[in-house]
C-alpha cells in the first residue's frame, strides 16, 4: 500500500470513529444521561452549518445526485446545465452541513418554510440529520416510502399534520 492510499484509509477510519462516537454520545444526550464532560464532547463533535455560497454549486449537485439521496427523492437526477441556474437563484436557502471538517450534505429551507435535508449515504444513520433538524422549525414533504426520513423528522420534534394524496392514472381500477 502506498503512502497516499494509507493516508486515505487512515482518514476514513478517523471519520468513521468520529461518526460512531457522535452517534453514541448523541443517544445518551437524547436520553438525558450524558455527563457534563460527555455533553462538551458531543458539542465538539456535532455537525456544523455554514451558509452556502456560489462556490458550493457543484457540491450541492453532487449530494443531490448521490444514489442514497436519489433513492427517496422526487424528480430526476439532474445535471450541471439544469442545476447551476437553479442553485444560483436559490443558494441563499441552503446551508452546508460539515462534520469533522468535511462537507457531508446540506439543509435547505425554502421561502415557504419547507425544509429538506440531504447527506451523502456514508454519513446517514448516525444521528446527524436529527441533530440538525432538532434545531429547525418549518414543514417537510416526505415521500410515503421514505421511512428513514420520516423517522428522522419525527425524532427531531416534527409532527405529521396532514396527508397529501395523488392519483397518477385516471379511471377506476378493479371490479
N, C-alpha and C positions, 0 to 999 in steps of 0.2 A: 504494500500500500504506500503510495507516495505521500508526501507531506500535505499537499493540498487536500487530498481525499481524507487523510487522517484529521485535518483541521475541520473539514465539513462534518465528518462523523462526530467529532467532539462537540461542535456547536449544536448539532441535532440532539445529542444526549443531554447537554446542558439545558436546552429549551424544553425537552420532554420532562426533565427533572423539575424544572420551574413550574411547568403546567401541572404536574402531579401534586407538587407541594401547594400550589394555589388551590387546586380542587379540594384537597384535604382541609386546608385552613378555612376555606370559604364554607364548607359543610359545617364545620364547628362554629363558625361565625353565625350562620343562619340558625343553628340550634341554641345559640346564646351561651355556649360552653367554652368559648375561647378566652384564654388568659390575656392580660394586657400586652404581654410580650408577643403572643400569637396574633393579636389584633394589629400590632405595629408591623409584624412581618407580613401579614395578609395585605395591609395597605401598601407596603413597599412593593409587593409582587403584583398588586392589582393592575389591570389594564388601564391605559391612559387614553384620553381622547384629545385629538388635535383638529382644529378646523381644516377642512380640505382646501387645497389651493388648486389652481390650474395645473400645477406640476403633478397632481395626483390623478390626472385624467386616465393614464394607461394603467395605473394600479387599480383603480376602481373597475375599469373594464376587465382586467384580469380576474378580480374577485367575482364580478357579475357572471363571467363565463366559466368559473370553476365548476367542475362536474357536480360536486356535492351541493353547491348552491343552486345550480340549474335544475337539479332533481325535484326541487319543491317550489319553484317559482313559476309564475305565469309568463307567457311570452317566449320568444325565441332567443337563442344565442345571438348576441349582437356583434357587430364589427366596428372597427375604428371609424369608418365613414358615418355610421349612424350615431355612435356613442359620443364622439368628440363634440359636435354641436349641441347635443343633449346635455352633456356634462358642463360645457361652458355656460349654458343658460341656468343650470341648477346647482353648480358646485357649492354654493353657499348653504345649501340644505344638508350637506354631507359633513360628517366628522370621521376622521380616520382613527381606527382602533389600533393601538400599539400594545404589545406585550413583550416584556424583556428586551426592549429596544428595537423590536421588529414590527413592521406594519403587517397586521394579520386580517384586517377586514374594515368594514365601515358601518356606520349607522346613518340613516337618512331620516330627517323629519321634514315632511313637505309643509307647504304653507297652510294646508288644511288640517295639520296635526297628525297626519298618517305617518306612522313610524315603520321603517323596515330596517332590518339588520342582516348583515351577511359576513360570515367568517370563512376563510379557507377551511376545507374539510379537516385538515390535521389539527385545527385549533377548536373544533366543535366538541361539545360534550365535556368540557372542563369547567363549566360554570361562568365562563367569560361573558356570554350573552346575558345570562341572568344578572350578573354584576352590573353590567352597563344598563340594562333595561330597568333595574330596580331604582335607578336614579332618573328615570324619564317619566313624563306624562304624555298622554296622547291616545291615539287609536291605532289599531293594526288590522289589516286584512290578511287572513291566513287561509291558504288552501286547505280544504277539508281533510286531505290525506297527509298533511304536514303536522303529524302529531308531536314531533320534537319541538317545532317552533311554537305550537300551541302550548305545550307544557312549559317551555321556557318563558313565554309571556305570562302565563298564569302564575308560575312560581315567582315572578317578579312583581306581582301585585295587580296585573291586568285582569279584568273580569269580562266574561262573554256577555255582551249586551244586545246582540241581535244575530240573526242568521240571514245570509244572502242566498237566495235560490236562483238558479239559472237553468233555462231549458235550451238545449242546443239543437234539438230536432223538432220540427212541427208535427202535430198529429198525435194520436193516441196509439200506444203500443200494447200488445197483448190482446186478449179476447174480451 
